[in-house]
Amino acid sequence: MTETFWGILIPFLGTSLGAACVFFMRRALGDLVQRSLAGFAAGVMVAASVWSLLIPAIEQSEKLGRFAFFPAFAGFWFGVLFLLALDHLIPHLHVGSEEAEGPKSRLGRTTMMVLAVTLHNIPEGMAVGVMYAGFLAGSAQITAASALALSLGIAIQNFPEGAIISMPLRAEGESKGRAFAGGVLSGVVEPIGAVVTILAAQLVIPALPYLLSFAAGAMLYVVVEELIPEMSQGRHSNLGTVFFAVGFSVMMALDVALG
């Protein structure tokens, strides 16, 4: 249980440490830096979706024979549609954007910026939770090391994400303390989502392949809807592509080496 506790907290700690950059950095992150970080995060999430989530989901369904793909297929689409629904139901404002998304709301810009990153973090928390649920359930395809690899990979990409939210909040006029709190708050959903997912998986162990692929679908929705456009806009868009490759290779190496 100790391994699970720390595994769940590691991504949240990554976000919190990144948000603390607001105390040490005077200027907001430049466009090129934000583009590079978006590319890196996208690469990590794509690799995690494939190696840590979809492949184990298919392997756990081998008894279905030629239909072993079905739980991964169905769970993937549930994840995509779940994030699509949240995207339309929750008002949010992406960093660097002037136009809010979702239903019309009287919420302030800073609140909607925090909500945007919170939406992004929901599938990451679920992914960590379902990996540790598989480990606790004794799944042969999921070990403590492979679950830790996913936690570390998400924590690495959460560090710059914490800064990406706290620095713009500071630039919006918030105090350093409130900007830091906003960055931390955006990451709180990860351990909460992880715990909820673990509890759900413990109640319905046969649903594990569906939950693994659900988290993958939700993460890939975030990558395609948010991160790829962010890393590709403006000049030097190839920089985002390079960092996508860096993030993908880092997560792939972590999963293979530790898993």
Backbone as JSON, one array per atom type, in Angstrom:
{
  "sequence": "MTETFWGILIPFLGTSLGAACVFFMRRALGDLVQRSLAGFAAGVMVAASVWSLLIPAIEQSEKLGRFAFFPAFAGFWFGVLFLLALDHLIPHLHVGSEEAEGPKSRLGRTTMMVLAVTLHNIPEGMAVGVMYAGFLAGSAQITAASALALSLGIAIQNFPEGAIISMPLRAEGESKGRAFAGGVLSGVVEPIGAVVTILAAQLVIPALPYLLSFAAGAMLYVVVEELIPEMSQGRHSNLGTVFFAVGFSVMMALDVALG",
  "N": [[0.82, -1.21, 0.0], [2.04, 1.2, 0.62], [3.65, 1.73, -1.61], [1.67, 2.25, -3.48], [0.45, 4.53, -2.4], [2.51, 6.51, -2.54], [2.97, 6.39, -5.26], [0.61, 7.42, -6.3], [0.77, 10.03, -5.37], [3.06, 11.12, -6.57], [2.76, 12.31, -9.28], [1.2, 14.57, -8.58], [2.95, 15.93, -6.88], [4.85, 16.64, -8.75], [3.42, 18.57, -10.27], [3.03, 20.5, -8.24], [5.65, 21.28, -7.57], [6.4, 22.42, -9.98], [4.59, 24.55, -10.07], [5.66, 26.08, -8.06], [7.65, 27.49, -9.27], [6.88, 30.06, -9.69], [7.76, 31.56, -7.59], [10.42, 31.93, -8.06], [10.95, 32.73, -10.65], [10.91, 35.57, -12.71], [9.68, 36.34, -15.06], [7.02, 35.49, -17.33], [6.68, 32.34, -19.02], [8.2, 32.05, -22.22], [6.87, 32.02, -25.62], [8.11, 30.08, -27.25], [9.17, 28.36, -25.35], [6.85, 27.47, -24.02], [5.64, 26.17, -26.15], [7.44, 24.12, -26.63], [7.24, 22.7, -24.22], [4.58, 21.91, -24.31], [4.7, 20.17, -26.48], [6.42, 18.22, -25.41], [4.87, 17.24, -23.26], [2.73, 16.18, -24.72], [4.02, 14.11, -26.12], [4.82, 12.41, -24.0], [2.28, 11.65, -23.01], [1.11, 10.33, -25.2], [2.85, 8.13, -25.55], [2.53, 6.92, -23.03], [-0.16, 6.25, -23.18], [-0.15, 4.25, -25.12], [1.93, 2.26, -24.42], [1.6, 1.87, -21.61], [-1.13, 1.63, -21.16], [-3.05, 0.91, -23.36], [-1.85, -1.4, -24.6], [-1.46, -3.19, -22.31], [-4.23, -3.44, -21.73], [-5.23, -4.84, -23.95], [-3.71, -7.17, -23.76], [-4.7, -8.24, -21.4], [-7.11, -9.13, -22.23], [-6.84, -11.37, -23.75], [-8.08, -13.84, -23.63], [-10.38, -13.57, -25.03], [-9.86, -14.13, -27.59], [-9.99, -13.57, -31.05], [-11.46, -11.33, -30.6], [-10.17, -9.85, -28.75], [-9.49, -7.25, -28.9], [-11.71, -5.78, -28.29], [-12.5, -4.81, -25.56], [-10.49, -2.82, -25.23], [-11.03, -1.2, -27.42], [-13.7, -0.35, -26.93], [-13.46, 0.86, -24.36], [-11.62, 2.88, -24.97], [-13.14, 4.58, -26.66], [-15.16, 5.35, -24.9], [-13.63, 6.87, -23.16], [-12.77, 8.99, -24.83], [-15.27, 10.18, -25.48], [-16.14, 10.9, -22.95], [-14.3, 12.93, -22.15], [-14.88, 14.71, -24.19], [-17.49, 15.41, -23.52], [-17.06, 16.66, -20.99], [-15.55, 18.8, -21.87], [-17.44, 20.35, -23.13], [-19.23, 20.88, -21.11], [-18.01, 22.17, -18.97], [-16.97, 25.39, -18.19], [-14.01, 26.9, -19.44], [-10.68, 28.24, -19.9], [-8.06, 28.24, -22.04], [-4.53, 28.6, -21.54], [-3.04, 31.47, -22.89], [-5.05, 31.9, -24.66], [-7.79, 33.94, -25.75], [-10.46, 33.52, -25.87], [-13.02, 31.95, -24.15], [-13.99, 28.5, -23.57], [-16.69, 26.07, -23.67], [-19.8, 26.27, -21.76], [-21.4, 29.54, -21.43], [-20.21, 31.73, -18.91], [-19.86, 33.46, -15.76], [-17.52, 33.28, -14.49], [-14.21, 34.21, -13.43], [-11.24, 35.05, -15.38], [-8.89, 33.85, -14.35], [-9.91, 31.74, -12.8], [-11.1, 30.17, -14.79], [-8.85, 29.51, -16.27], [-7.5, 27.84, -14.5], [-9.39, 25.79, -14.38], [-9.18, 24.8, -16.99], [-6.66, 23.52, -17.04], [-7.13, 21.7, -15.05], [-9.08, 20.03, -16.23], [-7.43, 18.86, -18.11], [-5.83, 17.36, -16.44], [-7.43, 15.37, -15.34], [-7.7, 12.84, -16.86], [-5.05, 11.98, -16.57], [-4.75, 11.49, -13.83], [-6.6, 9.41, -13.6], [-5.34, 7.51, -15.2], [-3.03, 6.85, -13.73], [-4.29, 5.86, -11.44], [-5.7, 3.59, -12.41], [-3.6, 1.98, -13.23], [-2.33, 1.37, -10.79], [-4.46, 0.1, -9.61], [-4.59, -2.2, -11.17], [-2.14, -3.33, -10.44], [-2.59, -3.8, -7.67], [-4.6, -5.64, -7.92], [-3.28, -7.83, -8.73], [-2.57, -8.23, -11.38], [-0.91, -9.78, -14.06], [0.19, -8.37, -16.13], [0.72, -5.87, -15.17], [3.01, -4.39, -13.15], [4.55, -3.28, -10.03], [6.7, -1.72, -10.76], [6.11, -0.95, -13.42], [3.82, 0.57, -12.99], [4.93, 2.58, -11.43], [6.63, 3.69, -13.34], [4.82, 4.95, -15.06], [3.76, 6.87, -13.28], [6.06, 8.42, -12.76], [6.67, 9.35, -15.34], [4.42, 10.96, -15.91], [4.67, 12.77, -13.82], [7.05, 14.07, -14.54], [6.29, 15.48, -16.85], [4.35, 16.99, -15.67], [5.65, 18.85, -14.14], [6.61, 21.15, -15.74], [4.02, 21.85, -16.51], [2.84, 22.77, -14.18], [4.22, 25.17, -13.87], [3.39, 26.41, -16.2], [0.78, 27.1, -15.64], [0.88, 28.59, -13.19], [2.6, 30.78, -13.7], [1.32, 32.37, -15.81], [-0.96, 33.06, -14.28], [0.17, 34.7, -12.37], [1.03, 36.71, -14.08], [-1.44, 37.69, -14.77], [-2.04, 39.27, -12.68], [-2.38, 38.17, -10.18], [-1.31, 37.46, -6.79], [1.89, 36.06, -5.8], [1.52, 33.94, -4.04], [-1.21, 33.24, -4.45], [-1.11, 32.6, -7.15], [0.59, 30.39, -7.08], [-1.02, 28.7, -5.52], [-3.14, 28.34, -7.3], [-1.88, 26.85, -9.33], [-1.22, 24.53, -7.88], [-3.78, 23.71, -7.11], [-4.87, 22.98, -9.57], [-3.72, 20.55, -9.95], [-4.7, 18.9, -7.97], [-6.8, 17.3, -8.67], [-5.7, 15.04, -9.75], [-4.61, 13.04, -7.78], [-7.11, 12.6, -6.55], [-8.71, 11.64, -8.68], [-7.23, 9.33, -9.18], [-7.58, 7.79, -6.84], [-10.39, 7.41, -6.85], [-10.64, 5.93, -9.21], [-9.17, 3.63, -8.56], [-10.79, 2.57, -6.51], [-13.11, 2.04, -7.99], [-12.16, 0.12, -9.78], [-11.46, -1.91, -8.01], [-13.92, -2.75, -7.19], [-15.04, -3.75, -9.51], [-13.35, -5.86, -10.92], [-13.16, -7.29, -13.45], [-13.53, -5.17, -15.16], [-11.18, -3.9, -15.61], [-9.55, -3.87, -18.09], [-11.2, -2.22, -19.64], [-11.13, 0.15, -18.16], [-8.42, 0.82, -18.27], [-8.09, 1.39, -21.03], [-9.99, 3.38, -21.24], [-8.81, 5.51, -19.82], [-6.67, 5.91, -21.55], [-7.96, 6.76, -23.93], [-9.1, 9.17, -22.99], [-6.78, 10.65, -22.38], [-5.55, 10.84, -24.9], [-7.45, 12.33, -26.22], [-7.08, 14.83, -24.98], [-4.48, 15.35, -25.87], [-4.76, 15.62, -28.7], [-6.79, 17.53, -28.97], [-5.93, 19.72, -27.48], [-3.04, 19.92, -26.87], [-1.5, 19.35, -29.24], [-2.41, 21.37, -31.13], [-1.47, 23.59, -29.64], [1.31, 23.23, -29.59], [1.92, 23.5, -32.22], [1.36, 25.97, -33.25], [2.16, 29.23, -34.65], [5.51, 30.52, -35.4], [8.42, 28.42, -35.94], [7.33, 25.86, -35.43], [8.3, 23.35, -35.63], [9.83, 22.92, -33.42], [8.15, 22.17, -31.35], [7.44, 19.68, -32.35], [9.86, 18.29, -32.22], [10.24, 18.19, -29.44], [8.01, 16.73, -28.78], [8.83, 14.23, -29.73], [10.94, 13.85, -27.98], [9.61, 13.67, -25.47], [8.0, 11.42, -25.98], [9.94, 9.4, -26.36], [11.23, 9.42, -23.87], [9.17, 8.58, -22.1], [8.61, 6.09, -23.23], [11.06, 4.79, -22.83], [11.18, 4.78, -20.01], [8.96, 3.16, -19.39], [9.63, 0.68, -20.6], [12.13, 0.13, -19.43], [11.58, 0.12, -16.64], [9.28, -1.34, -16.52]],
  "CA": [[0.0, 0.0, 0.0], [2.93, 2.36, 0.64], [4.03, 2.0, -3.0], [0.5, 2.85, -4.14], [0.26, 5.88, -1.85], [3.49, 7.42, -3.12], [2.77, 6.4, -6.7], [-0.5, 8.33, -6.59], [1.16, 11.4, -5.04], [4.2, 11.61, -7.36], [2.37, 13.3, -10.3], [0.75, 15.8, -7.92], [4.15, 16.62, -6.42], [5.46, 17.25, -9.94], [2.66, 19.79, -10.55], [3.26, 21.47, -7.17], [7.01, 21.81, -7.72], [6.38, 23.31, -11.14], [3.87, 25.78, -9.7], [6.54, 26.85, -7.18], [8.54, 28.33, -10.09], [6.41, 31.44, -9.63], [8.51, 32.25, -6.55], [11.81, 32.09, -8.46], [11.05, 33.27, -12.0], [10.29, 36.9, -12.79], [8.91, 36.51, -16.28], [6.23, 34.37, -17.81], [7.39, 31.5, -19.99], [8.08, 32.52, -23.59], [6.08, 31.19, -26.52], [8.88, 28.91, -27.69], [9.28, 27.44, -24.21], [5.54, 26.85, -23.82], [5.4, 25.26, -27.27], [8.29, 22.95, -26.4], [6.69, 21.95, -23.09], [3.35, 21.27, -24.79], [5.13, 19.03, -27.29], [6.96, 17.2, -24.51], [3.73, 16.64, -22.55], [1.99, 15.37, -25.69], [4.8, 12.89, -26.37], [4.7, 11.54, -22.82], [0.92, 11.13, -22.9], [0.87, 9.36, -26.28], [3.6, 6.91, -25.23], [1.89, 6.28, -21.88], [-1.44, 5.68, -23.63], [0.11, 3.02, -25.88], [2.68, 1.22, -23.7], [1.15, 1.62, -20.24], [-2.58, 1.47, -21.02], [-3.74, 0.13, -24.4], [-1.25, -2.73, -24.76], [-1.91, -4.06, -21.21], [-5.67, -3.72, -21.84], [-5.41, -5.9, -24.96], [-3.1, -8.4, -23.23], [-5.58, -8.79, -20.37], [-8.33, -9.63, -22.88], [-6.43, -12.41, -24.7], [-9.01, -14.98, -23.58], [-11.47, -13.32, -25.97], [-9.43, -14.55, -28.92], [-9.93, -12.53, -32.09], [-12.15, -10.14, -30.12], [-9.39, -9.3, -27.64], [-9.39, -5.8, -29.07], [-12.97, -5.09, -28.01], [-12.47, -3.97, -24.36], [-9.66, -1.64, -25.47], [-11.75, -0.36, -28.38], [-14.85, 0.26, -26.26], [-12.98, 1.76, -23.31], [-11.0, 4.03, -25.64], [-14.17, 5.49, -27.13], [-15.8, 5.93, -23.72], [-12.72, 7.92, -22.66], [-12.84, 10.14, -25.75], [-16.58, 10.83, -25.35], [-16.2, 11.47, -21.61], [-13.59, 14.21, -22.19], [-15.63, 15.59, -25.09], [-18.62, 15.93, -22.74], [-16.54, 17.62, -20.01], [-15.1, 19.97, -22.62], [-18.61, 21.15, -23.47], [-20.04, 21.16, -19.93], [-17.28, 22.96, -17.99], [-16.34, 26.59, -18.78], [-12.57, 26.92, -19.21], [-9.92, 29.13, -20.77], [-6.7, 27.76, -22.19], [-3.47, 29.59, -21.4], [-2.68, 32.1, -24.16], [-6.25, 32.1, -25.47], [-8.64, 35.04, -25.32], [-11.86, 33.1, -25.94], [-13.32, 30.81, -23.28], [-14.71, 27.38, -24.17], [-17.73, 25.53, -22.82], [-20.97, 27.15, -21.6], [-21.12, 30.9, -20.99], [-20.07, 31.75, -17.46], [-19.36, 34.7, -15.18], [-16.28, 32.99, -13.79], [-13.08, 35.05, -13.82], [-10.25, 34.45, -16.28], [-7.96, 32.97, -13.62], [-10.63, 30.51, -12.44], [-11.29, 29.34, -15.99], [-7.54, 28.97, -16.65], [-7.25, 26.69, -13.62], [-10.3, 24.72, -14.8], [-8.67, 24.21, -18.23], [-5.58, 22.58, -16.71], [-7.76, 20.64, -14.26], [-9.64, 19.11, -17.21], [-6.28, 18.17, -18.69], [-5.23, 16.45, -15.45], [-8.35, 14.29, -14.96], [-7.31, 11.53, -17.4], [-3.75, 11.56, -16.05], [-5.01, 10.88, -12.53], [-7.26, 8.13, -13.83], [-4.37, 6.57, -15.74], [-2.21, 6.38, -12.6], [-5.15, 5.06, -10.57], [-6.03, 2.29, -12.99], [-2.38, 1.18, -13.21], [-2.14, 0.84, -9.43], [-5.55, -0.86, -9.39], [-4.15, -3.45, -11.78], [-1.08, -3.88, -9.59], [-3.2, -4.31, -6.44], [-5.43, -6.8, -8.26], [-2.38, -8.94, -9.07], [-2.5, -8.43, -12.83], [0.43, -10.18, -14.51], [0.68, -7.39, -17.09], [1.02, -4.61, -14.49], [3.86, -4.56, -11.98], [4.79, -2.04, -9.28], [7.65, -0.92, -11.53], [5.45, -0.34, -14.58], [2.94, 1.62, -12.47], [5.82, 3.68, -11.04], [7.11, 4.32, -14.56], [3.79, 5.88, -15.52], [3.71, 7.98, -12.33], [7.24, 9.27, -12.98], [6.52, 10.01, -16.64], [3.42, 12.02, -15.79], [5.23, 13.79, -12.92], [8.04, 14.85, -15.29], [5.6, 16.44, -17.71], [3.53, 17.87, -14.83], [6.48, 19.94, -13.59], [6.41, 22.37, -16.54], [2.61, 22.23, -16.53], [2.6, 23.59, -12.99], [4.73, 26.51, -14.16], [2.59, 26.98, -17.28], [-0.44, 27.68, -15.08], [1.14, 29.58, -12.14], [3.22, 31.99, -14.24], [0.29, 33.25, -16.39], [-1.81, 33.6, -13.23], [0.93, 35.82, -11.83], [0.99, 37.77, -15.1], [-2.8, 38.24, -14.76], [-2.16, 40.17, -11.54], [-2.53, 37.45, -8.92], [-0.11, 37.43, -5.96], [2.66, 34.83, -5.99], [0.88, 32.89, -3.26], [-2.44, 32.81, -5.11], [-0.72, 31.95, -8.41], [1.08, 29.05, -6.69], [-2.19, 27.91, -5.09], [-3.88, 27.97, -8.5], [-1.16, 25.76, -9.97], [-1.38, 23.34, -7.04], [-5.18, 23.31, -7.17], [-5.14, 22.32, -10.85], [-3.2, 19.18, -9.89], [-5.35, 18.13, -6.9], [-7.72, 16.34, -9.27], [-4.99, 13.8, -10.13], [-4.74, 11.99, -6.75], [-8.53, 12.29, -6.34], [-9.1, 10.77, -9.77], [-6.55, 8.05, -9.03], [-8.23, 7.04, -5.76], [-11.73, 7.01, -7.32], [-10.46, 4.87, -10.2], [-8.75, 2.42, -7.83], [-11.97, 2.04, -5.84], [-14.0, 1.49, -9.01], [-11.56, -1.1, -10.33], [-11.52, -2.95, -6.99], [-15.3, -3.25, -7.15], [-15.33, -4.47, -10.75], [-12.04, -6.27, -11.45], [-13.19, -7.58, -14.89], [-13.61, -3.93, -15.94], [-9.85, -3.29, -15.68], [-9.15, -3.51, -19.45], [-12.0, -1.08, -20.09], [-10.66, 1.34, -17.46], [-7.11, 1.16, -18.83], [-8.27, 2.03, -22.34], [-10.75, 4.61, -21.0], [-7.81, 6.53, -19.49], [-5.9, 6.18, -22.78], [-8.8, 7.58, -24.81], [-9.22, 10.5, -22.41], [-5.5, 11.35, -22.53], [-5.32, 11.15, -26.32], [-8.34, 13.45, -26.55], [-6.39, 16.05, -24.54], [-3.32, 15.57, -26.75], [-5.16, 16.07, -30.05], [-7.64, 18.72, -28.9], [-5.29, 20.86, -26.82], [-1.59, 20.03, -26.89], [-0.95, 19.43, -30.6], [-2.58, 22.74, -31.65], [-0.63, 24.53, -28.91], [2.72, 23.06, -29.94], [2.09, 23.69, -33.66], [1.0, 27.32, -33.69], [3.23, 30.22, -34.75], [6.78, 30.16, -36.05], [9.24, 27.36, -35.33], [6.46, 24.8, -34.93], [9.07, 22.09, -35.59], [10.39, 22.77, -32.07], [7.18, 21.36, -30.63], [7.52, 18.31, -32.87], [11.08, 17.69, -31.66], [10.02, 17.89, -28.03], [7.07, 15.6, -28.76], [9.65, 13.03, -29.88], [11.7, 13.69, -26.72], [8.69, 13.17, -24.46], [7.6, 10.06, -26.34], [11.05, 8.47, -26.13], [11.47, 9.35, -22.43], [8.14, 7.74, -21.51], [8.81, 4.73, -23.74], [12.22, 4.22, -22.14], [10.78, 4.54, -18.63], [8.03, 2.03, -19.31], [10.33, -0.56, -20.93], [13.21, -0.11, -18.46], [11.04, -0.18, -15.31], [8.16, -2.28, -16.59]],
  "C": [[0.86, 1.27, 0.0], [3.34, 2.76, -0.77], [2.89, 2.71, -3.73], [0.3, 4.28, -3.69], [1.22, 6.87, -2.51], [3.35, 7.49, -4.64], [1.68, 7.35, -7.12], [-0.08, 9.79, -6.39], [2.24, 11.98, -5.96], [3.78, 12.6, -8.46], [1.92, 14.62, -9.7], [1.94, 16.61, -7.41], [4.86, 17.3, -7.59], [4.77, 18.56, -10.3], [2.97, 20.88, -9.52], [4.65, 22.08, -7.27], [7.09, 22.76, -8.9], [5.7, 24.63, -10.82], [4.73, 26.68, -8.83], [7.52, 27.72, -7.97], [8.14, 29.8, -10.04], [7.17, 32.24, -8.58], [9.94, 32.58, -6.99], [12.0, 32.72, -9.84], [10.29, 34.59, -12.09], [9.37, 37.04, -13.99], [8.1, 35.26, -16.61], [7.03, 33.59, -18.84], [7.14, 32.02, -21.4], [7.3, 31.54, -24.45], [6.81, 29.93, -26.94], [9.0, 27.88, -26.58], [7.95, 26.73, -23.99], [5.24, 25.84, -24.92], [6.21, 23.98, -27.09], [7.72, 22.07, -25.3], [5.39, 21.25, -23.48], [3.68, 20.05, -25.63], [5.63, 17.89, -26.43], [5.83, 16.47, -23.79], [2.94, 15.74, -23.49], [2.71, 14.05, -25.96], [4.7, 11.9, -25.23], [3.33, 10.88, -22.77], [0.6, 10.11, -23.98], [1.58, 8.05, -25.96], [2.96, 6.17, -24.06], [0.58, 5.61, -22.29], [-1.23, 4.34, -24.33], [0.73, 1.95, -24.99], [2.08, 0.87, -22.35], [-0.33, 1.26, -20.14], [-3.21, 0.57, -22.07], [-3.17, -1.28, -24.57], [-1.61, -3.65, -23.59], [-3.4, -4.39, -21.28], [-5.93, -4.84, -22.82], [-4.86, -7.22, -24.44], [-4.0, -9.05, -22.19], [-6.86, -9.39, -20.96], [-8.03, -10.76, -23.86], [-7.39, -13.59, -24.74], [-10.19, -14.81, -24.54], [-11.09, -13.68, -27.4], [-9.36, -13.4, -29.9], [-10.66, -11.25, -31.68], [-11.43, -9.5, -28.93], [-9.27, -7.79, -27.72], [-10.59, -5.07, -28.49], [-12.96, -4.26, -26.72], [-11.64, -2.7, -24.54], [-10.37, -0.66, -26.4], [-12.89, 0.4, -27.69], [-14.42, 1.26, -25.2], [-12.38, 3.03, -23.88], [-12.05, 5.05, -26.04], [-14.95, 6.11, -25.97], [-14.95, 7.06, -23.17], [-12.77, 9.17, -23.52], [-14.14, 10.9, -25.54], [-16.75, 11.48, -23.98], [-15.51, 12.84, -21.58], [-14.29, 15.2, -23.11], [-16.8, 16.22, -24.34], [-18.15, 16.96, -21.72], [-16.13, 18.92, -20.68], [-16.25, 20.92, -22.93], [-19.41, 21.59, -22.23], [-19.36, 22.1, -18.93], [-16.65, 24.18, -18.66], [-14.85, 26.64, -18.45], [-11.89, 27.8, -20.25], [-8.5, 28.63, -20.84], [-5.7, 28.9, -22.09], [-3.1, 30.14, -22.78], [-3.87, 32.36, -25.06], [-7.07, 33.24, -24.9], [-10.11, 34.63, -25.22], [-12.08, 31.84, -25.09], [-14.09, 29.74, -24.05], [-15.73, 26.86, -23.18], [-18.88, 26.51, -22.69], [-20.57, 28.54, -21.13], [-21.14, 30.95, -19.47], [-19.57, 33.12, -17.01], [-18.08, 34.48, -14.39], [-15.16, 33.88, -14.31], [-12.11, 34.3, -14.7], [-9.36, 33.46, -15.54], [-8.63, 31.67, -13.23], [-10.77, 29.59, -13.64], [-9.97, 28.79, -16.51], [-7.19, 27.76, -15.8], [-8.13, 25.52, -14.02], [-9.8, 24.03, -16.07], [-7.59, 23.18, -17.94], [-6.12, 21.43, -15.88], [-8.38, 19.59, -15.17], [-8.55, 18.24, -17.82], [-5.77, 17.08, -17.75], [-6.13, 15.28, -15.06], [-7.93, 12.94, -15.54], [-5.95, 11.04, -16.91], [-3.91, 10.9, -14.68], [-5.67, 9.52, -12.66], [-6.27, 7.08, -14.33], [-3.49, 5.99, -14.63], [-3.04, 5.47, -11.71], [-5.41, 3.68, -11.13], [-4.79, 1.39, -13.06], [-2.16, 0.57, -11.82], [-3.28, -0.11, -9.05], [-5.18, -2.21, -9.96], [-3.07, -4.13, -10.97], [-1.66, -4.5, -8.32], [-4.04, -5.55, -6.69], [-4.59, -8.01, -8.65], [-2.29, -9.23, -10.55], [-1.07, -8.75, -13.25], [1.04, -9.15, -15.45], [1.09, -6.07, -16.44], [1.79, -4.88, -13.21], [3.99, -3.23, -11.25], [5.71, -1.13, -10.06], [7.0, -0.24, -12.71], [4.49, 0.76, -14.14], [3.76, 2.84, -12.05], [6.35, 4.42, -12.26], [6.1, 5.33, -15.09], [3.7, 7.1, -14.6], [4.87, 8.95, -12.56], [7.13, 10.04, -14.29], [5.55, 11.17, -16.57], [3.93, 13.14, -14.88], [6.24, 14.68, -13.66], [7.36, 15.88, -16.17], [4.67, 17.36, -16.92], [4.33, 19.04, -14.27], [6.35, 21.21, -14.43], [4.96, 22.81, -16.6], [2.25, 23.09, -15.33], [3.06, 25.02, -13.21], [3.88, 27.2, -15.23], [1.29, 27.59, -16.75], [-0.13, 28.77, -14.05], [1.73, 30.88, -12.69], [2.2, 32.9, -14.94], [-0.66, 33.83, -15.34], [-1.13, 34.8, -12.57], [0.89, 37.0, -12.78], [-0.39, 38.43, -15.17], [-3.03, 39.16, -13.57], [-2.34, 39.5, -10.2], [-1.22, 37.54, -8.12], [0.62, 36.11, -6.19], [2.02, 33.66, -5.24], [-0.36, 32.34, -3.93], [-2.14, 32.11, -6.44], [-0.21, 30.54, -8.14], [-0.09, 28.15, -6.3], [-3.01, 27.46, -6.29], [-3.22, 26.82, -9.23], [-1.32, 24.45, -9.21], [-2.8, 22.79, -7.16], [-5.5, 22.57, -8.46], [-4.68, 20.87, -10.84], [-3.87, 18.3, -8.85], [-6.24, 17.04, -7.47], [-7.03, 15.02, -9.61], [-5.05, 12.74, -9.02], [-6.19, 11.63, -6.46], [-9.02, 11.33, -7.41], [-8.49, 9.39, -9.66], [-7.24, 7.19, -7.97], [-9.61, 6.55, -6.2], [-11.62, 5.85, -8.31], [-10.04, 3.56, -9.54], [-9.96, 1.77, -7.16], [-12.93, 1.39, -6.84], [-13.48, 0.17, -9.55], [-11.6, -2.25, -9.31], [-12.91, -3.56, -6.91], [-15.62, -4.12, -8.37], [-14.02, -4.84, -11.43], [-12.1, -6.6, -12.95], [-13.22, -6.33, -15.77], [-12.23, -3.3, -16.16], [-9.41, -2.97, -17.11], [-9.92, -2.31, -20.0], [-11.5, 0.22, -19.45], [-9.29, 1.79, -17.98], [-7.26, 1.93, -20.15], [-9.11, 3.3, -22.24], [-9.78, 5.76, -20.71], [-6.99, 6.9, -20.72], [-6.69, 7.07, -23.72], [-8.92, 9.0, -24.31], [-7.92, 11.3, -22.59], [-5.25, 11.73, -23.98], [-6.27, 12.25, -26.8], [-7.66, 14.78, -26.18], [-5.22, 16.38, -25.47], [-3.76, 16.2, -28.07], [-5.94, 17.38, -29.98], [-6.9, 19.95, -28.39], [-3.79, 20.98, -27.11], [-1.01, 20.15, -28.3], [-1.2, 20.81, -31.23], [-1.66, 23.75, -30.97], [0.82, 24.43, -29.34], [2.99, 23.39, -31.4], [1.85, 25.12, -34.13], [2.23, 28.23, -33.78], [4.46, 29.72, -35.47], [7.5, 29.08, -35.27], [8.39, 26.24, -34.73], [7.19, 23.46, -34.86], [9.69, 21.86, -34.22], [9.45, 21.92, -31.22], [7.23, 19.92, -31.05], [8.73, 17.58, -32.29], [10.86, 17.3, -30.21], [8.93, 16.83, -27.83], [7.86, 14.3, -28.82], [10.45, 12.76, -28.61], [10.8, 13.1, -25.64], [8.27, 11.74, -24.71], [8.7, 9.07, -26.0], [11.37, 8.33, -24.64], [10.46, 8.41, -21.77], [8.28, 6.29, -21.96], [9.96, 4.05, -23.02], [11.9, 3.89, -20.69], [9.93, 3.28, -18.52], [8.76, 0.71, -19.59], [11.38, -0.9, -19.88], [12.66, -0.54, -17.1], [9.95, -1.24, -15.35], [8.6, -3.7, -16.86]]
}
